[in-house]
Amino acid sequence: MKKLLTLAIMFAATPAFANTPVAKKTTKKTVVAKKVEAKKVEVKKAASPTTKATKKAPATEPPLYSIDSAAKPAPPAKTALARILRAQHLRVCVRSDVPPFGYFTNKGLTGFDISLATELAKRISIDYKKNLHIGWTVITAGARITSLQQKTCDIVIAAFSYTKSRAKLVSFSKIYLLTDKVLVAAANLTRKTPVIARVKGTTGKLDIKGEVRYYNNYQEIINAMEEGTVDYVIADRPIALHMIRSVTRPFNITKTLSKNAEHYAVGMNKGDTHLLKAVNSALSSLAQSGRLTYLHRQWL
């Protein structure tokens, strides 16, 4: 009995975990994750519908009245150009007997050459920051060279054609007009020996047979055409067209005697090189701006 009691006590004293099965050791493999570099993507933020794009302020322009071109250098003091700029006075010799280049109307002196001279004075005024005024002197065709040599005028703009013989006596600007030399004939020719009208001092070869009569100006020739006392007239094309429109008797241009025979230019005294340069510069500016061709359309 005592033995059984001892066994019972020993059984009761045995720990509870003595009957717990032993857990098996499990080996877990550690998986190392590969590093993947993520590409940086630049994400543009969408503009908020309430946010307006900021505009650059326009560049401020100077007021028009403050804009001016640079002045050309002043010419040497003793030159013709310097005298003109000091006096602000340009003396211009023109003709009044050669429409449409120069003639009188009830409004005064007018024509292509008068308009061209006015434009040249304005352009030279702009270039040298002056305000040139024009003094007009009316001359005949035969006085164009002598008026320069005698210092009557600074420039001649008078249907003045460049020729080699004239260029030995005076200086010429760049050519501002080319024109044909033409033959104007009466519609009804009755004379056995035709009468050919020409203005004194004009250029061009005579390629027709007949009696040549020289007149002081084109207005005298227009009067002779109207009276029926001339049969042929030799003139530059613009002048010929004007004469035909000015008479009631029928006349027509029947022949071009010389194509582009006449080279109109501005005449100046030999030695006035600074003035020549200023006139040429002004002519170039008028041509480049379209003003010169506008004068052609207006008058010719």
C-alpha positions in Angstrom: 0.0 0.0 0.0 2.8 2.3 0.9 4.5 1.5 -2.4 1.4 2.4 -4.4 1.1 5.7 -2.7 4.7 6.6 -3.6 4.1 5.8 -7.3 1.0 8.0 -7.2 3.0 10.9 -5.8 5.8 10.5 -8.4 3.3 10.5 -11.3 1.6 13.6 -10.0 5.0 15.4 -9.8 5.9 14.8 -13.5 5.8 18.1 -15.5 3.0 18.5 -18.1 5.4 19.3 -20.9 7.1 15.9 -20.5 4.5 14.4 -22.8 4.6 17.2 -25.4 6.1 15.9 -28.7 9.4 17.7 -29.6 8.9 20.1 -32.6 11.0 19.4 -35.6 13.5 22.0 -36.6 12.6 23.5 -39.9 15.1 25.4 -42.1 13.7 28.3 -43.9 15.5 29.6 -47.0 16.0 33.4 -46.9 15.1 34.8 -50.3 17.0 38.0 -51.1 15.0 40.3 -53.3 16.8 41.8 -56.2 17.0 45.5 -56.2 15.2 47.0 -59.2 16.0 50.6 -59.9 12.9 52.5 -60.8 13.2 54.9 -63.6 12.4 58.4 -62.7 9.5 59.7 -64.8 9.1 63.4 -64.8 5.4 64.1 -64.4 4.2 67.4 -65.7 1.7 68.9 -63.5 -1.4 69.8 -65.4 -2.2 73.5 -65.3 -5.0 74.4 -63.1 -8.1 75.5 -65.2 -8.2 78.5 -63.0 -4.6 79.5 -63.6 -3.9 81.7 -66.6 -0.6 81.4 -68.5 1.6 84.4 -67.9 2.3 86.4 -71.0 5.5 88.3 -71.6 5.0 92.0 -71.7 5.5 93.4 -75.2 8.7 95.3 -75.8 8.1 99.0 -75.4 8.7 100.9 -78.7 10.0 104.5 -78.7 7.3 107.1 -79.7 7.4 107.8 -83.4 8.1 111.5 -82.9 11.4 110.6 -81.2 12.8 108.4 -84.0 15.2 109.9 -86.5 18.0 108.8 -88.8 21.6 109.5 -88.2 22.9 112.7 -89.8 25.6 112.4 -92.5 29.0 113.9 -91.8 29.2 117.6 -92.5 31.1 118.4 -95.8 34.3 120.5 -95.8 33.5 124.2 -95.1 34.6 125.6 -98.5 32.5 123.2 -100.7 29.4 124.0 -102.6 27.4 121.6 -100.5 28.6 123.3 -97.2 27.4 126.7 -98.6 24.0 125.3 -99.5 23.6 123.7 -96.1 24.6 126.9 -94.2 22.2 129.0 -96.2 19.6 126.2 -96.4 19.0 127.4 -99.9 19.3 125.2 -103.1 19.4 127.0 -106.4 17.8 124.9 -109.1 17.7 125.7 -112.9 14.7 124.3 -114.7 12.9 124.7 -118.0 9.4 125.9 -118.4 9.0 125.0 -122.1 9.2 121.3 -122.0 6.0 119.6 -120.8 5.6 117.2 -119.0 9.0 117.9 -117.4 8.7 121.6 -116.8 5.9 124.1 -117.7 3.7 126.8 -116.4 0.0 126.3 -115.5 -2.4 128.7 -113.7 -1.0 127.2 -110.5 2.5 128.1 -111.4 5.6 126.1 -112.4 5.0 122.3 -112.4 6.1 119.0 -114.0 8.3 116.0 -113.5 11.6 117.8 -113.1 10.0 120.3 -110.6 8.7 117.4 -108.5 12.0 115.6 -108.7 13.9 118.7 -107.6 11.6 119.2 -104.6 12.1 115.5 -103.6 15.8 115.9 -103.8 15.8 119.0 -101.6 13.7 117.1 -99.0 16.0 114.1 -99.1 19.2 116.1 -98.7 17.5 118.0 -95.8 16.8 114.7 -94.1 20.3 113.4 -94.6 22.0 116.5 -93.2 19.3 117.6 -90.7 18.5 120.9 -92.5 15.4 122.4 -94.1 16.5 123.4 -97.6 14.4 125.9 -99.6 14.5 126.0 -103.4 15.2 129.1 -105.5 14.0 128.4 -109.0 15.6 129.9 -112.1 13.9 129.2 -115.5 16.4 128.7 -118.4 16.3 127.6 -122.0 17.7 124.3 -123.4 20.8 126.1 -124.7 21.6 127.7 -121.4 21.8 124.6 -119.2 25.6 124.3 -119.3 26.4 128.1 -119.1 24.0 128.5 -116.2 26.2 126.1 -114.2 29.5 127.6 -115.4 28.3 131.1 -114.5 27.2 129.9 -111.0 23.6 130.9 -111.7 22.4 127.7 -110.1 23.7 124.8 -108.0 22.0 122.0 -110.0 20.2 121.8 -113.4 17.2 119.5 -113.7 15.8 120.4 -117.1 15.3 117.3 -119.3 19.1 117.3 -119.4 20.6 114.3 -121.3 24.0 112.9 -120.5 26.4 113.0 -123.4 30.2 112.5 -123.6 30.7 116.0 -124.9 28.6 117.6 -122.2 30.3 115.5 -119.5 33.6 117.2 -120.4 32.1 120.5 -119.3 29.8 119.6 -116.4 29.3 116.7 -114.0 26.2 114.5 -114.2 24.4 112.5 -111.5 23.2 109.0 -111.8 20.7 108.5 -114.6 17.1 108.9 -113.4 15.2 108.4 -116.7 15.8 106.6 -120.0 13.6 107.5 -122.9 13.4 107.0 -126.7 14.0 109.5 -129.4 10.9 109.3 -131.6 9.5 110.8 -134.9 6.1 112.5 -134.8 4.4 112.8 -138.1 1.3 114.6 -139.3 -1.5 112.3 -140.4 -1.9 114.1 -143.7 1.4 114.9 -145.4 1.0 117.2 -148.5 4.4 119.0 -148.9 6.9 117.7 -151.4 9.7 118.7 -149.0 8.5 118.0 -145.5 9.2 120.5 -142.7 11.0 119.0 -139.6 10.7 120.8 -136.3 13.4 120.6 -133.6 14.2 122.6 -130.5 17.5 124.5 -130.3 20.1 122.8 -128.1 18.5 119.3 -128.2 20.4 116.1 -129.0 19.8 113.2 -131.3 20.7 112.3 -134.9 18.4 113.4 -137.8 17.5 110.3 -139.9 15.0 111.9 -142.1 15.2 114.2 -145.2 13.5 117.5 -145.3 13.7 121.1 -144.3 14.8 121.5 -140.6 13.4 124.4 -138.7 14.7 125.1 -135.2 12.4 126.6 -132.5 13.2 128.1 -129.2 10.9 125.8 -127.2 8.4 123.0 -127.5 5.4 125.4 -127.1 6.4 127.1 -130.3 6.5 123.7 -132.0 3.0 122.9 -130.6 1.7 126.2 -132.1 3.3 125.3 -135.5 1.7 121.8 -135.3 -1.7 123.4 -134.7 -1.2 125.9 -137.5 -0.1 123.0 -139.9 3.2 124.6 -140.7 5.3 121.5 -139.7 5.1 117.9 -140.8 7.5 116.1 -138.6 8.7 116.7 -135.0 11.7 114.9 -133.4 11.4 114.7 -129.6 11.8 112.4 -126.6 8.8 110.1 -126.2 7.2 111.7 -123.1 7.4 115.1 -124.8 6.1 113.8 -128.1 3.1 112.2 -126.3 2.3 115.5 -124.6 2.5 117.5 -127.9 0.1 115.1 -129.6 -2.4 115.5 -126.8 -2.0 119.3 -127.0 -3.1 119.8 -130.6 -6.4 119.3 -132.5 -4.7 118.3 -135.8 -4.0 114.6 -136.0 -0.3 113.6 -135.3 1.1 110.2 -134.4 4.4 108.7 -133.4 5.4 106.8 -136.5 9.0 105.7 -135.7 11.4 105.1 -132.8 14.5 106.7 -134.0 16.7 105.6 -131.1 15.7 103.2 -128.3 16.7 104.5 -124.8 18.7 107.2 -126.5 18.2 109.9 -123.9 19.7 109.5 -120.4 18.3 112.2 -118.1 20.5 113.2 -115.2 21.1 116.1 -112.8 23.8 118.5 -113.9 26.3 120.1 -111.6 29.6 122.1 -111.9 32.8 120.2 -112.3 34.5 120.0 -108.9 31.4 120.0 -106.8 32.1 116.4 -105.8 30.4 116.6 -102.3 27.2 118.0 -103.9 27.4 115.3 -106.5 27.7 112.6 -103.8 24.7 114.1 -101.9 22.5 114.2 -105.0 23.4 110.6 -106.0 22.6 109.4 -102.5 19.3 111.2 -102.5 18.4 109.8 -106.0 19.2 106.3 -104.7 17.0 106.8 -101.7 14.1 107.9 -103.9 14.6 104.9 -106.2 14.7 102.4 -103.3 11.7 103.9 -101.6 9.6 103.7 -104.8 9.2 107.4 -104.9 11.1 107.8 -108.2 8.8 105.3 -110.0 5.8 107.0 -108.5 6.9 110.3 -110.1 7.2 108.4 -113.4 3.6 107.2 -113.1 2.4 110.6 -112.0 3.9 112.6 -114.9 5.0 110.4 -117.7 
